[in-house]
């Protein structure tokens, strides 16, 4: 979940999580306590009563404004994790002009969202010197020179952490002795440590650590001997490390500044300084500087009045051809700009050029072929844009570059570098909009844009995401990424850094990354984001940035000279980037002839020597979620049905097995993440319901016209309510409305003191909307102007310790910034000597006259009025705030009880004074329970029932658990009615009433209605009611119907039995017919008969007729009668003739052929001898033998025991061959 999801979810449900009670009085909770449990309060009657500025069950959380007047002290957010929506401020006012030193002992807040702001003055309208966020154990001491200090802590509504603890003290010595001595407060002098001297202990008598015995100390500075470097000569020249450059610094620390190198000079322009951020939203400082890299000196340059000097997030690009600098875009007056200007470094003149197509900030730019290429950025209208704006310097014209290849989403705060050898621009990281609708997060992706081909290529992603980092190109063929903010949404950012010190190194030849951890000694100085990194004469420099405070220092990355290594082992190990893995990126290479020299990956790149694993290759493919990007990437294939839609092609494949890019769906519109951006393209159409852009040709018929309309851009809203109403984010301290997904890109340096996306929260962020002093002082921007009546009435307005910002608090009034007036009666009463309200006037009540008395409504806070409730006819009371009537009749709704609650089945009665009733069903029992808080004011309920029969009496049964009064009326026509009960009591017993159909004319009434009303009951109230209408049982009719139904069932059963028997006969006949047809259609096989001599056969009992099958006789069966198994042939045994004949052989069974369609049936074939009479010989010309067949029943064979020599299938027939 991205962060903005938490913003939208929590902002609508959180009004105020911390109680907004008056700071001048104590705050109490309902949690029971004992002595010692109340952290910042007192346990009175088992309840914690908190001191001013504290809240929580045990007074453990800060809340409101504190005033610290001692010369030293401690401040913290409370005990344990701070709650969400915390707002606390501390004013350090020691009545002294001495500087104040803040020392941080612990700090842990949500990176980028929860900030501790430190102002060098008495309010937020003083210079902002620090905006601390994240987890840090090494925050440098902060010096406040004004003699005041104002600190403000705000946590949003989504996440909380451990908080912070810091101490402060006055420092009378200069620079507090630079941490190299002890300050004697009574005479403001420093007692320096050994080795230091000077009034501020800032001069070294001896060099630090005696130059580690690797150098000579001259005037307190080490002159290192080869091969040693560093301030104390402790760094070897063969190691990669950061070194501080002692320069004449530019005047102010800056972040998100524009910078580029031209010849031997670094030019910097603008940048965020946080100086007067909450006074006029500007930086108010000299914006243009030039740094001489050789002499290490800064100088300021003039800025033309037509050029905006209040910029950050812009780009500054140097053109070696015309010696000009091109300044484009950036944030000006809290909005992106499209202004383009150039500065001639030779003539020192400015020129205003045509503005760009889209105003952007947080982009990058490069001049290639005398064209300015502007990559991505954030627009106030289009959010994060994904295309390239190109300015042709020769033609003075702009265009949008058409690109191909992978789809790259729009982003902010990325880094880019141009490689002239490959003529490609490398883009890394940034805060971007992914291809999933409404998804914004940090990116770890690396892309290459091939300028000549206008094509994007997706490369291996890094090991961590980042934005506001810097990147440069090493001569050896490596990309070097330094610093940045790698903290994504808090829930999914375990281990990520708010201010990163890790170096990322990318091997352009092998498409591989490694992370380089710098030594602890340089870790602190490198931690930052929003800085610039530049290259000069093969040296890498880093300047500026932000790590809680704005930085102005310059540090240098020392990379060892390859020529110093004299052996191959030293060359390969000393000049390399290495990580805790087996990967090593070599900066040097060994040559047997020339020795150790700088490597050149571009010239000697051999991908076969790379050590990329299959997992890394798969990760490269997995980063793509769309078909086009996947299929245009090397060795990647697309499968929309897989959990990983883009996978790695197996090594055995050389082409994409699934899709070709030309066959991919059209993704052109999917990259437009903003309604206005989508609507600008004629082929696309936006769906507000789906929050995404579709191809018009395919989806126009399913997206309604209303769903296509784009809402007004967030930046067009000028108030909190209109901003939040349109799903945007409002920042009151900047008076700005922005896209709710772009908080990090707009306020990453803590420029917003408090934000909201909820309309209900707007009253607490604007001073003019706050109506009580305690809530006013909870807002860091506000103070309270108490009027001269001194009754608690006043005005909340912007201001600081001395006065309000507009100077509108009159001389007779009193300005309150750190405490509220003692008398707090909201202007409705004077106070006694104990500051208690004497008598609340103007129809108000309460300890502070803060509510309207019963029967009145309104908002009496801060002099508000109370009006009489207008509910006499329908209610006994009304809501004290809105005046909505508390309806006494159950089921009535509306401010004046004019409607009925149809959702709960209450309807308006047209004949009973338009009152609401509930319709009961006859012959059912109902239970009504009025015990909920919403039932508190109900005292009447109307129930109706309509008889089902006109010839049967109705019996009413009623039970009331507590006292109520009953009215029962029977309506037999529109104007005909009769009261049966009037004011009858019902209490703790079951009552029964009979309504005669004849007595009350139910026989002649077509629309007879019974109306039951219960009145004057008090909640909680429970009752049961039923209207029963049942006649006597007619036994004659009962038995007549019973036996009639029974006889009908018997007849029906008989008919079904006869039909089933008839069906079984027909089914058997049909089966026999089919069996005969199957027997008739079967084919025959040829059989060789070997007949014995008839005479010898007659006389020799041992002889027999033999039937010999031909070897491998083939028998073929049609598909209709093919056997499921082969049955072993058997022959009948010889038996004696019981009629006195000699032993004779019976003809054998030559075949038993199971039918395939009927299990248990078979055709049996036998050979038998025809009768010959006394001659015992057949007639002339006849064999005397015959073959007969018959249909027989057989047991189902066990096919597992059958043996088959060979089975083959030919044209639908099965052929069996026997041995």
MARFIRO-588433 format. One record per residue (C-alpha): z, y, x; residue in three letters. Coordinates in steps of 0.001 Angstrom, whole numbers, plus 500000, padded with zeros to 6 digits. Each point is the difference from the previous one (the first is absolute). Example, Ala and Ser with C-alpha at 12.3 -4.5 7.8 and 13.67 -1.06 7.14 Angstrom:
! residues 2
507800495500512300ALA499340503440501370SER
This chain:
! residues 1219
500000500000500000UNK498953503183501261UNK502488502782499992UNK498286501914497194UNK500668497041497665UNK503720500549500518UNK499507503686499398UNK498334499457496608UNK502402497238498970UNK503330501630500846UNK499188503636499266UNK499536499357496276UNK503276498142499582UNK502243502021502286UNK501174503328498599UNK503044500500502200UNK501590497021501690UNK502834502101501375UNK502213501835497499UNK499353503733499737UNK503504501231499347UNK501397503306501130UNK500924500151503684UNK502792502470499405UNK501795497384497935UNK500803496435500836UNK497764497103499054UNK501382496774498628UNK498703496519499330UNK501073497159497727UNK500392497429502776UNK503612499055500600UNK501362500785503431UNK503162499670502057UNK501477502094502767UNK497702500272502994UNK496818498901498197UNK498750503493499245UNK498159500997503168UNK499775503715499271UNK502307500495497044UNK503230499011498330UNK500911496996497870UNK501554501373496812UNK500751497646497104UNK497910497293501684UNK496991502318500099UNK498478501661503064UNK499988503768499695UNK497534501266502610UNK500188503073502157UNK497285502620499771UNK496694498679501328UNK500705496281499517UNK499118497492497314UNK499880496256499359UNK502415497403498703UNK502235500541503022UNK498807503494500952UNK497965498412502786UNK496701501924499705UNK499247503616500818UNK498701502119497135UNK499479503748500004UNK500683502679502580UNK502679500116502687UNK501256502988501947UNK501156499279503565UNK501901502852501669UNK501790498332502915UNK498650500445503528UNK499324496269500171UNK499853497197497525UNK498226496982498589UNK497554499525497165UNK498534496840498475UNK498455498724496784UNK502944497801499003UNK501116496388500235UNK497441497181500043UNK496383500373498977UNK499294503302498314UNK498749499765496372UNK496544500980498839UNK499355503569498829UNK502679501388502306UNK500069503756500566UNK502601501355502404UNK500128503164502086UNK502379501362502628UNK500393503629501077UNK501572500436503441UNK501477503501499996UNK502581500438502737UNK499973503814499863UNK498722500007503571UNK496760500930501706UNK500266497190502521UNK497372497261499928UNK500789496771498178UNK499319496590501520UNK499255496995497770UNK500562496529501459UNK498674496947498138UNK502049496817500213UNK498215497882497401UNK496837500513498002UNK498241497631497566UNK497874501248497095UNK496744498936498376UNK497183501049502279UNK497807502753498618UNK501818500257496662UNK503705500759500546UNK500531502972502327UNK502891501925501485UNK498723503560500418UNK501682502236502585UNK499559503776499729UNK500952502541502629UNK501602502378497526UNK502036500161496807UNK497460498578497530UNK496700498175499716UNK498237503339500389UNK500958500027503684UNK497792498336502646UNK499854496223499587UNK500718498532503440UNK500221496320499091UNK499037497602497238UNK501511496622500879UNK499002496708498422UNK499899496318500896UNK502293497955502225UNK500937501549503338UNK502711499533502595UNK498828502662502413UNK499622503296498155UNK500445502839502431UNK502640502610499369UNK498817502920497890UNK501025503561500898UNK500181502598497199UNK499876503483501483UNK500579502130496891UNK503713499252499730UNK499373498229496687UNK498797496569499111UNK498705498733496662UNK499352496272499548UNK498454498442496906UNK499638496282499282UNK497781498609497267UNK499252496379499107UNK497340499130497476UNK500264497614497056UNK498685496830501637UNK502031498796502997UNK503191500681501920UNK501379499177503458UNK503088500409502174UNK500006503790500299UNK501184502139502887UNK502995501361501854UNK500027503032502276UNK502384502539501448UNK499649503688500741UNK501783502468502237UNK499589503514501268UNK498738500422503539UNK500988503118501893UNK498440499046503328UNK496320500591500690UNK497906496993498939UNK503280498122499611UNK499839499422503765UNK496852497855499509UNK502152496896499676UNK500749500249503739UNK503414501629499748UNK503029500866497887UNK500201503205497989UNK503246501988500151UNK500104501565496548UNK502570502704500793UNK497779501712502563UNK496597498447499160UNK499353498653503481UNK498612496713501216UNK501726497672502398UNK497043498098501415UNK499868496369500990UNK499472499036503606UNK496457500682501073UNK499408502811497466UNK500529503734500207UNK499071503194498225UNK501584501788497007UNK498517497370497704UNK500188497060502435UNK496232499942500027UNK499389500018503776UNK500310496864502034UNK501781500334503318UNK498833496552500860UNK497154498119498412UNK500748497513497268UNK501007496615501470UNK499161501476503397UNK496326499351499174UNK500835496283499907UNK499617500087503793UNK496253500125499439UNK499431503692500592UNK501212503318501361UNK502068502486498000UNK498710503586500161UNK501723502695497888UNK501272497396497592UNK496597498370499564UNK498969496626501379UNK496912499819502166UNK499208496319499725UNK498608497889502783UNK497135497595499371UNK499976497753498032UNK502673501575497741UNK499841502352497010UNK502257501594497424UNK502717502635499902UNK502270497747502040UNK497277498139501961UNK500923496748498247UNK496584499167498535UNK497586497971502074UNK496398501146500113UNK498814496485499150UNK501653500050496549UNK498791501445496688UNK502494502551498653UNK500368503402498355UNK500937502975502198UNK501220503399498802UNK497861502953500980UNK502051503126500666UNK497802502705498577UNK500322503502498723UNK500233498822496394UNK498252501558497037UNK502389502008497864UNK500566497559497158UNK499987496303499356UNK497129498894497768UNK498623496944498249UNK496638499227498385UNK498407502642502220UNK496344500186500945UNK499269499367503686UNK497153499149502351UNK499164500210503710UNK497186502133501357UNK499545499935503773UNK503487500429501540UNK501652501475496927UNK501767498583496985UNK499580502191496930UNK502479499692497133UNK499881501708496634UNK502540500241497164UNK502250497143499006UNK503070499598497833UNK503103501713501447UNK502405499920496979UNK501143503493500998UNK500049501889496699UNK498842497171497848UNK502125500931496944UNK499603503777500179UNK496260500539499769UNK498715496459500719UNK498524501137503302UNK500581499399503680UNK499859503712500976UNK499229499496503662UNK497302500397502599UNK497563497204499264UNK497525499843502916UNK500898498820503525UNK498230498927503158UNK501594497695502540UNK498750499890503590UNK500330496340500920UNK499694500650503707UNK502591502791500249UNK502118498693497098UNK500265503433498352UNK499566501177496409UNK498437503212498707UNK499560501301496462UNK496599500966498610UNK499137502529497319UNK499065498946496472UNK497540501925497868UNK501341501357496740UNK497330498045498118UNK501381496733501387UNK502999498344498375UNK502747499589502562UNK502292498106497614UNK498405496580500292UNK501025496411500615UNK498201496693499540UNK496708501571501170UNK497595498993502752UNK498990501862503175UNK496886498669501745UNK498577501196503319UNK496241500151500528UNK499081499841503720UNK496457501179499209UNK500828503464498667UNK503582500270501375UNK501335500518496491UNK502909498614498014UNK499419499065496353UNK502995500267497671UNK499659498266496642UNK502139499333496918UNK503746499466499991UNK502830501030497715UNK500224503715499316UNK502539501406497557UNK500857496436498956UNK496403499133499039UNK497099498458501958UNK497260502355501096UNK496299499544500762UNK499763502960502396UNK498005499555503208UNK500258502488502879UNK498984499903503642UNK501549501560503084UNK497878500898503013UNK502092499239503081UNK497737502149502149UNK499942503207497925UNK503351499340498246UNK498451500745496597UNK500336498340496612UNK497219499226497532UNK500352498973496360UNK497599497173499139UNK498948498458496647UNK502861498117498323UNK499825496235499659UNK499180498054496824UNK503560498746499477UNK503268501675500996UNK502018497447501966UNK503097499670502142UNK501224497200502256UNK496452499157501118UNK498475499582503470UNK496804501485501429UNK497625499523502952UNK496930501854501232UNK497160497557500695UNK496377501023500611UNK500930503580499177UNK501283498922496587UNK503570500204498748UNK501029496705498382UNK503071500314497729UNK501601496652499160UNK501956499493496785UNK503065502125499126UNK501881500909496843UNK498681502284497266UNK502087501709497334UNK497358499034497424UNK498625496672501250UNK503106498620501743UNK499052497901503069UNK496252500227500615UNK498114497174501693UNK496809501679501168UNK498845502004503015UNK499174503709499823UNK497470501113502615UNK499345503553501140UNK496768500561501898UNK500790502740502522UNK496343500767500670UNK499092500290496303UNK503336501413498782UNK499970497582497081UNK502283497330498545UNK499199496520498688UNK501739496773498928UNK499164497099502294UNK498574496881498343UNK501523496885501530UNK499659496219499841UNK502054497029501174UNK503597499322499001UNK501640502111497318UNK502584502358501515UNK502589501558497708UNK501017503650500176UNK502968500869502181UNK502232502700501462UNK501757500292503361UNK497764497496501788UNK498788500343503579UNK496495499827501404UNK498253500064503374UNK496343500166500997UNK498631497524502549UNK496841501483501558UNK498921496689501570UNK499766498123496693UNK499301503210498057UNK502673498985497524UNK503068501589498445UNK503110497822499748UNK502338500691497030UNK503513498548499883UNK502848499966497470UNK500903502758497599UNK501515500282496544UNK497254498675497760UNK498966498898496535UNK499179496292500005UNK497313498396497844UNK502669498914497525UNK500392502570497168UNK502879502417500513UNK501003498467503334UNK500931502312502894UNK501548498863503256UNK499874500245503773UNK497044498360501691UNK499828497822503107UNK496195499764499846UNK497618500981502788UNK496407500943499225UNK497024500869502135UNK497394502440498734UNK496655499607501760UNK498591503515499896UNK496308499205500499UNK499967497229497379UNK502437501762497603UNK501777496657499647UNK503658499036499708UNK501318496890501759UNK503431498470499339UNK501919499008503138UNK503235498087500598UNK502999501632498292UNK502993501062502091UNK503402498328499848UNK501587502855498044UNK498808502837497748UNK500392503623500994UNK499038503550499130UNK500316503384501694UNK499677498269503359UNK497551500903502782UNK497272498029501745UNK497923500441503134UNK497389498059501983UNK500778498686503471UNK497141499873502532UNK500543496266500449UNK498894499310496402UNK503325499954498167UNK501205501970496981UNK503543501292500396UNK502090500828496891UNK503337501772500394UNK502841500937497659UNK499575500460496266UNK501907499160496872UNK499828496277499270UNK502368500027497051UNK498350498835496793UNK501909499615496708UNK503642499291500838UNK500176496628498231UNK497148498593502092UNK500585501849503270UNK502688497959501690UNK499992500757503702UNK497494502831499773UNK500669503292501753UNK500085503479498565UNK499280501386503479UNK498190497383502034UNK500060499758503794UNK497783496916500250UNK496655500173501763UNK497166498118498328UNK497157498980502304UNK496648498760498699UNK497521498064502119UNK496528501149498902UNK498308497007501628UNK502160497234498507UNK500952501726496729UNK503709499387500728UNK503264501972499723UNK503271499888501907UNK503220502013499563UNK501546501557503091UNK503722500785499903UNK500860502915502277UNK503232499883501993UNK503151501294498342UNK500174502942502380UNK496850501481498489UNK500338498581496492UNK501734503043498519UNK497566502584501315UNK496984498098498614UNK501323499460496454UNK498067502416497793UNK497133500408497571UNK497605502809499178UNK499336500612503734UNK496768500214501999UNK498901497824502901UNK497239501085502327UNK498310498865503207UNK499144501999503098UNK498740498623503316UNK500976496457499007UNK503560501123499198UNK501564499662496531UNK502179502798498595UNK502061500232496831UNK501057503315498434UNK502075501180497041UNK500858498001496914UNK503064499390497855UNK503072497767500323UNK502324501798497608UNK499410503277501805UNK496706501568501006UNK499132499268503635UNK498176502150502536UNK500277497851503112UNK497241498321501977UNK500287496557501548UNK497546498042502115UNK499220496309499977UNK499970498871503603UNK497374497313500610UNK500004498640503569UNK497051500542502303UNK498193496713500592UNK499277500862503638UNK503696499706500923UNK499944496236499401UNK498894498183503144UNK500175496395498810UNK498280498249497129UNK503331498957498456UNK501326503556500049UNK496709501299498606UNK499999497621497050UNK503685500315499120UNK500861503554500942UNK497142501727498259UNK500280498373496579UNK501375500525496541UNK502118497008499076UNK502175499027497055UNK502521497323499232UNK497054497730499182UNK497582498390502428UNK497519502836499551UNK499320502360502903UNK497495502848499942UNK498907500759503567UNK499380503575501085UNK499008498868503497UNK497683497296501279UNK499742498392503418UNK496847500008502066UNK499942498128503293UNK497838502697501550UNK501402503210498595UNK503545498881499234UNK501863501107496871UNK498173502447497798UNK500119501242496406UNK498682497490497481UNK497051500821497761UNK500008497834496891UNK496855501540498628UNK497955499012503032UNK501583496589500603UNK500861498885496480UNK499864496231499535UNK501205498978496508UNK500113496355501106UNK502889500816502326UNK502095501394497146UNK503029498103498750UNK499845500744496276UNK501593497339497824UNK498650498709496719UNK502988501582498217UNK499057503455501336UNK496381499498498974UNK501125498911496542UNK502220503066499710UNK496987502194500739UNK498129498436497072UNK503028499930497692UNK500336503778500123UNK496832500345497898UNK500422499664496244UNK496473500732498811UNK496827497959500296UNK497912502582501852UNK502487500691502785UNK500641496299500446UNK496428498789500145UNK498770502710502391UNK502772499119502460UNK499382497488502738UNK501169496436499229UNK501523500952496637UNK499116498525496616UNK500950501017496465UNK501550497785497327UNK501269501861496951UNK501829496912498711UNK502155499605503106UNK503384501645500541UNK498489501415503175UNK496751501355498605UNK498605500583503487UNK500374497114502425UNK498857498948503444UNK496832497940500283UNK500798496634501635UNK498697499618503579UNK497417497436498860UNK498271502584497817UNK497778502712501362UNK499228501809496750UNK501985501112496992UNK500278496936497769UNK500651501835496725UNK498471503452499554UNK497551502350501618UNK500768503751499829UNK496959500531497801UNK501482497639497409UNK503376501751499823UNK501009501958496905UNK499471503746500167UNK503208501455501483UNK498700503550500311UNK502294501368497320UNK503116498049500995UNK500614502248503022UNK500486503066497774UNK503765500061499405UNK500099503214498027UNK498641500872496554UNK498304503222501136UNK498486498299503016UNK498703497166497820UNK498575502347497369UNK498052501907502648UNK497764496960500482UNK497484499403497224UNK500006496219500469UNK503761499689499502UNK502406500297497114UNK503791500406500034UNK502418498078497808UNK503306501749499484UNK501532496848498494UNK499135497900503065UNK500463502855502500UNK496841499095501859UNK496305500779500355UNK497328497646498607UNK496241499679500207UNK498651501882496978UNK497050497669499420UNK502318497017499587UNK503090501422498284UNK498956503099498043UNK499963498128496688UNK503635498853500300UNK501565503297501157UNK500546502525497233UNK499109503660500349UNK503659500988499814UNK500884497536502740UNK497429501625502313UNK501453503507499867UNK501609501154503230UNK503389501730499739UNK500475503332501669UNK500580499693503736UNK503678500031500932UNK499705503131502153UNK498950502028496926UNK503429499675498343UNK502388502852500738UNK503219498794498368UNK502216496966500266UNK499592498939496364UNK496211500186499901UNK499851498255503376UNK502265497099499016UNK498323499729496588UNK496752499153501781UNK501438497253502250UNK500148502295503024UNK502797500808502448UNK501704503397499983UNK501683501514503070UNK502078502996498954UNK500734501258503517UNK496242500335500587UNK499159500892496372UNK497261497403500293UNK498594497166497900UNK498336497132501871UNK498636496526499352UNK502964497629499683UNK498404497682502576UNK499700502643502703UNK503632500932500657UNK499991498628503551UNK496802501781500907UNK501298503327498678UNK503688500000500942UNK500397497559502870UNK501850502652502060UNK502560500585497244UNK498392503134498566UNK501153499083496470UNK503719500331499259UNK499840498161496674UNK497251498483497841UNK499652498522496542UNK497445498273497794UNK502186500137496871UNK499930502848497476UNK503671499428499178UNK500858500661503651UNK498252503364500110UNK503069501869498768UNK501925499055503125UNK497377501014502577UNK499303503575498868UNK502808502522500427UNK499037501938496885UNK500387496887497819UNK503565499189501102UNK502738501296497694UNK503287499191501723UNK501406500933503376UNK500734496513501356UNK496477498745499312UNK498647503221501428UNK501780499517503319UNK498923496363500141UNK496481501343500471UNK499577501141503611UNK497750502898499012UNK502371501606497515UNK503118502134499651UNK501946501239496957UNK500155503591498807UNK503095500370497800UNK499825502876497497UNK502638502658499651UNK501636498431496930UNK501515497360502291UNK499878497366497257UNK497843497496501883UNK496689501415498822UNK497443500763502704UNK496554499324501447UNK498811497377502462UNK497466501447502431UNK498558499465503449UNK502127501285502817UNK502219499400503001UNK503487500813501177UNK499671503794499918UNK497999500612496804UNK497266498804497737UNK496452500109501257UNK498761502539497437UNK503087502268500303UNK500332499949496209UNK503700499153499894UNK501501503389498941UNK502817501739501810UNK502446499282497168UNK499169496319500152UNK501241497538502578UNK497840497756502181UNK501337496440500492UNK498347497739502558UNK502627497500501142UNK502475500047497118UNK499887500664496270UNK502004502615498043UNK503447498797498994UNK499477500817496318UNK497397497698498504UNK499794500568496234UNK496230500388499688UNK500413503551498720UNK501898499006496841UNK503594500679501044UNK502226501832502435UNK502254498020502331UNK503764500037500333UNK501880500212503275UNK499292496298500631UNK496265500541499493UNK500073498038496732UNK497889501155497047UNK502260501788497504UNK497950499641496807UNK496405498820499671UNK498030502356497793UNK496489499900498572UNK500509496554498372UNK500616498263503349UNK502615497545501179UNK501015498051503102UNK502067500763503114UNK497229502304501192UNK498552500861496599UNK497084497850501008UNK499184498356496615UNK499448501101496430UNK502765499209497564UNK499321497447497210UNK497491501227497453UNK498165502134502567UNK497333499318502559UNK498432501667503018UNK500567500423503733UNK502988502277500559UNK499864499694503775UNK499689503297501858UNK500240502187496868UNK497850497852497701UNK500462500049496218UNK501055497408497428UNK498384499865496533UNK501229498400496795UNK498633496550499182UNK497699499974496950UNK500749496488498777UNK502366500462497060UNK497923497955497548UNK499186497071502288UNK502642499839502746UNK503544500916500864UNK499216501051503613UNK497156500679502394UNK499207499579503671UNK501859502672501946UNK496993500654502271UNK496891499632497815UNK501334500514496474UNK498487496725498769UNK501940498743496965UNK502067496829500267UNK498734498410496779UNK502623498516497729UNK497483497770498142UNK499068496906501992UNK496272499875500859UNK499440503749499916UNK498415501650503025UNK498707503399501076UNK501820503178500962UNK500681500683496305UNK500128496332498900UNK496717500514498185UNK498381496708501067UNK500799496321499646UNK500074497528502874UNK497034497834499051UNK500365497958503202UNK503321498708498664UNK498559499413496496UNK501521503026498307UNK497809501663497375UNK500201503154497910UNK501102499500496380UNK497789502049497671UNK502417499780497070UNK503337500411501785UNK499940503510501485UNK497605498931502796UNK502784498137501783UNK499246497160502407UNK500631496429498880UNK499781496489501385UNK498214497399497837UNK501916496739499583UNK498417496687499108UNK501424498127497026UNK501830496703500714UNK500857501004503604UNK503287501056501562UNK500012503067502317UNK502597501202502511UNK500121503672501085UNK502006501016503059UNK500599503675500807UNK501887499806503294UNK497608501613502477UNK500394503492501397UNK496893501114498130UNK501679499038496703UNK502931502326500539UNK498977502537497355UNK498653497591497336UNK502012499865496711UNK497344499112497385UNK497484497189499639UNK497526499380497160UNK498780496495499197UNK497349498933497474UNK499102496625498523UNK497252499030497532UNK500600496982497672UNK497560497129500362UNK500371498871496383UNK500487501949496810UNK501657497150498098UNK502853499177502380UNK503214501938500695UNK500717501488503433UNK503281499386501824UNK501118502610502586UNK502453498817502683UNK501562502561502354UNK502599499824502755UNK501261503102501885UNK502136499653503115UNK501415503502499522UNK500170502446497130UNK496802501230498353UNK498942501117496529UNK497220498413497975UNK497413501501497681UNK497625497561498234UNK497128501201497843UNK497263497990498228UNK496662501694499461UNK497842498436497289UNK497377502750500058UNK499090503276501713UNK502559501947497970UNK502056497195498506UNK503107498955501858UNK503553498938499387UNK503033500281502297UNK501877496720500216UNK502523500974502703UNK501099503516500867UNK502533500469502807UNK501235496407499958UNK501999499217503134UNK499207497170502377UNK502532498963502609UNK500846496723501792UNK499048497729497115UNK496816498543498569UNK498873501713496816UNK497530498480497533UNK498137501784497224UNK497618498637497354UNK496881501874498888UNK498818498545496681UNK496235500008499544UNK500394500564496266UNK502787502583500113UNK498249502177502573UNK496510499543498550UNK498518498041502897UNK497858497962497576UNK497814502931498977UNK499888501824503394UNK497026499432502287UNK501528501907502944UNK503704499449499615UNK501965501079503112UNK503660499645500953UNK501404502764502235UNK503269499363501858UNK501632502876501905UNK503036499703502262UNK501688503319500767UNK502978501561501732UNK500462497236502538UNK501092500641503567UNK498471498368503033UNK500363497421501372UNK499136498375496669UNK498726496500499155UNK498948498633496598UNK498043497112498470UNK497852500217496889UNK497716497698497994UNK498064500132496712UNK499698496468498559UNK497659499118497113UNK499923496237499271UNK499676498154496637UNK501632496682498818UNK498455496715501151UNK497791498240497291UNK500529496263500584UNK497122498934497693UNK497515502084501932UNK501494498918503312UNK499625496247499384UNK496591500428498400UNK498693501789503032UNK501753497630502430UNK498584496773498535UNK496594501563499494UNK499813500875503676UNK501291496558501008UNK497344498180497928UNK497277502242501418UNK501071499101503513UNK499864496245499234UNK496492500274498568UNK498870502017502993UNK501426497398502401UNK498165497194498199UNK496702501802500121UNK500413500646503717UNK500819496305500659UNK496912498762498104UNK497760502480501776UNK501308498926503368UNK499460496294499257UNK496449500659498868UNK499338501988503131UNK501297497155502208UNK497586497515498338UNK497060502305500512UNK500961500584503591UNK500190496224500710UNK496599499388498438UNK498475502737502035UNK501532498555503176UNK498586496538499269UNK496561501445499378UNK500058501798503316UNK501180496850501786UNK497115497962498582UNK497543502684501050UNK501457500001503497UNK499717496202500230UNK496430500053498826UNK498980502595502588UNK501511498284503043UNK497550498683502675UNK499970496410501325UNK500154498586503518UNK497997497118501454UNK501902496744500678UNK498801496892501882UNK500973496721498335UNK500095496739501990UNK499880497161497442UNK500964496480500979UNK498126496867499085UNK500741499525496387UNK500531496262500278UNK502279500128502966UNK501764502858498394UNK500649497928496924UNK501405497148501982UNK501821501831502780UNK503062501721498775UNK500434501773503259UNK496724501745499725UNK499767503352498370UNK497568502690499229UNK500076502620502677UNK499075503558499653UNK499299501632503339UNK499598503683500308UNK497394501238502351UNK501399501456503147UNK500784503706499473UNK498718499821496448UNK499758503492498636UNK501175500666496480UNK499298503368498453UNK501775501403496985UNK499072503032498047UNK502368502908499858UNK500936499107496460UNK501300496526500920UNK500796500205503670UNK503251498150500822UNK502907501880501440UNK500778497097502325UNK498397496774501128UNK501579496915498476UNK500143496790501993UNK497696497361498574UNK501571496829498645UNK498479496756498786UNK501231497753497255UNK501539496686500998UNK498729496651499060UNK501685498497496942UNK499716496702498221UNK498016499715496824UNK502470499096497341UNK497262498360497897UNK499637497215502562UNK497323501508502170UNK500286499753503717UNK501337502949501845UNK497683502921499661UNK499992503368501537UNK500257503041497801UNK497621502819500752UNK501661502548502241UNK500618503661499173UNK497532501783502188UNK501042503537499242UNK502837502022498536UNK498852503603499724UNK502647502582498946UNK498690502902497923UNK500464503340501761UNK500642501940496803UNK502482497583498440UNK502883498734502030UNK501023496419498984UNK496486498999498819UNK497367498022501925UNK496771497997499589UNK500361496329501023UNK496830498006500901UNK499847496156500247UNK497366497302500686UNK499925496930497713UNK497745496941499476UNK498031499665496844UNK500312496730498003UNK497387497283501001UNK500822497181497624UNK499872496369501034UNK497378500646502640UNK502354502049502064UNK497080501985501282UNK498727503339498764UNK496770500336498200UNK496880500365501977UNK499603503504501371UNK503645500957499509UNK502817500162502510UNK502657499032497529UNK502232502888501150UNK500914503238498266UNK501993503179500756UNK502321501540497423UNK502102503182499902UNK502878501136497882UNK502435502976499757UNK503505498995501063UNK503346501679500523UNK501472499957503469UNK503152501378501604UNK499550503257501888UNK499489498995503652UNK502030501329502870UNK497299501704502015UNK502156500177503091UNK499559496257500580UNK496234499945499676UNK497781499715503033UNK496593501526500337UNK497707499436502912UNK497955503077499437UNK499698502656497381UNK497152502470499877UNK498964502626497484UNK496349500315499051UNK498744502331497279UNK502962499643497710UNK500420496239500483UNK502591498075501938UNK498758497134502172UNK502316497197501102UNK499043497559502728UNK501874496747500373UNK500260497912503149UNK
